[in-house]
Amino acid sequence: MNKPSMRRRPASTLACLVALSGLTFVLASGCGRSEAATQRGDETNVAAVAKGPKAESDTYAVEMKATGPYAAGKEGSLEITIVPKGAYHMNDQYPYKFKLVDPAPEGVTYPKPLLKREDGTFNEKKGSFKVPFVASRAGKAKIGGTLSMSVCSAANCVMEKVDLEVDVDVK
């Protein structure tokens, strides 16, 4: 009597079956097995916060602030900080990034329109980016973009995209 072969299905097949069932399992790298978040739908939540210089939830606080003074034709920078709250910490394996708006506002250029984790400073309790820009003329300029971030607790990892925007005064 021949027994049917009991071979293991490849991980990609399992992932397809899970996706077809309508559930997405988010296994955030950098979080232990107990920290893997399971969510329905899209694996990244878009923060339900109006575009502005700050975004806050129960798990984190994010702020984009001007560190001027700024002079027309010279490179300046903004600072973005990410601070986990309570039992949450920075996800040490997440590919944090900040993507500036494209196209840039009139009269503004970005020396580096996409900042990646390696461009920032990250530890367990704080993450930050210095965002360089050049304004070609004096006056107000609006600098903004989307921060992709993640914080974890022992039970959950939260991944979000946060739209940030700040006005700078260029002399």
Salt bridges, closest charged atoms under 4 A:
GLU35 OE2 - HIS89 NE2 3.88
GLU56 OE2 - LYS85 NZ 2.51
GLU79 OE2 - LYS130 NZ 3.86
ASP119 OD1 - LYS112 NZ 2.90
GLU165 OE2 - LYS142 NZ 3.72
ASP167 OD1 - LYS142 NZ 3.02
ASP169 OD2 - LYS171 NZ 3.03
